[in-house]
Amino acid sequence: MDRVDGPLKVTGRARYSYERPGFGRAAIGYMLGATIAKGRITRIDAAAAERAPGSRIALIERMPASLSGGNTRWSPSNTRMTSLDETPPGFEEDMFATTGGRGDRAYFRRLSAEAPETLRWVERQGVKFDIVSYYLSAERKRIQPVGRGAAIVDTLAERARSLGVELHYECRAERLQRHSDDAVQVVETDDGRRFAARAVILASGGFQGSPEMLREHLGPGGECLKPISPGTSSNAGEGIRMALAAGAL
């Protein structure tokens, strides 16, 4: 039986998936056989994989580098913990009371359980922490990153860059293009660039910087609310609008 693609492959005219437009630079993978016939896996070290070429991660940030990070850059980033090792007793109830009883208990429970390991991870990336007195409270001291919120943004950005992450500043994501199976395939930006994607994480804050959305969701006068920091102004709701346009609920 003749293969219809035979002549194309023999003459070098066959087109493969990675050659088709709209997919950007392709990442090529291959199988690697185990060198140990019998053994037990006790630990997986992903450091080499993180440094390997081929797998691409891109961070798209609408603001310049010096203003990136949203509210975090301008926040003192005080944390209601006295050390990185544990959350204090009553943490969940304290957080719930702060919301006037309108918060999500499951969220506070998970926050309490995972905060220590999360902050330890942040510390391993190079962010240093110190114990400080919190002037608004007579309670126990709190921990704070040395350099405040800006230290978190800048240190993690530098760490990401050292691992090969592409940082695109002053680049605003505009639209999510979906594949026929509804998965997001491409991120389009306001300057015409297209980022092929197997996965997309939207971490763009709320819509405090959008007078139109404030009025739409909070009612007349909502657009008059003043941002609590310069970083709040960059939370213009683009991520929410893109997600809704792509079918998010």
Disulfide bonds with the S-S distance in Angstrom:
none
